[in-house]
């Protein structure tokens, strides 16, 4: 979100612009956290948004560095170590079946 290279959907994102206007790096640094914007975003129809509050809470209670370490482990193939993306079912490198985030979220419910 904070990169200068953003998807078309992200350039005018209300949440991104709000953080920039407030001069904060992360929503959890805001006095209004969690606000309606971030809660609605977390609960919309896009499955990859459904983890936003959980991620922000880990960053807030632990640290951004701890969260980054967790993400590196979470998004690396346990067999070959190559990174994979949100909706991948199999590792492109070794073809090991991956824990797809949609399945993961379904199992948590």
Residue, then its C-alpha position, 0 to 999 in steps of 0.5 A: x500500500x505504501x509503495x509508489x508502485x500501486x495497483x489502479x485500485x490502490x492509488x486512491x484508496x481512502x485508507x491509504x490516503x487517510x494514513x498519508x494525511x495523518x502522517x502515520x505509517x500504519x493504521x494501528x498508530x492512529x488514535x481512531x484505530x480501528x475505525x469504520x474504514x478499516x473494519x469495513x475493508x476487513x469485512x468486505x467481499x474480498x477474501x484477501x482483505x479479511x486478514x487486515x485487522x489481525x495483521x495490524x493487531x500483531x504489528x501493534x502488540x508485537x512489532x512490525x519486524x515480528x509480523x514481517x518475520x511471520x509473513x516471510x515464514x507464512x508465504x514461503x513453501x515449507x518444502x523448497x523455501x520459495x515465496x508464493x502468493x495469496x491464491x496459489x494452490x501449488x508451489x510453482x517451484x516444487x509443486x508442493x500443495x500449499x495452504x491456500x489462504x481461502x482454505x486457511x480462513x475457512x478452517x478458522x471459522 
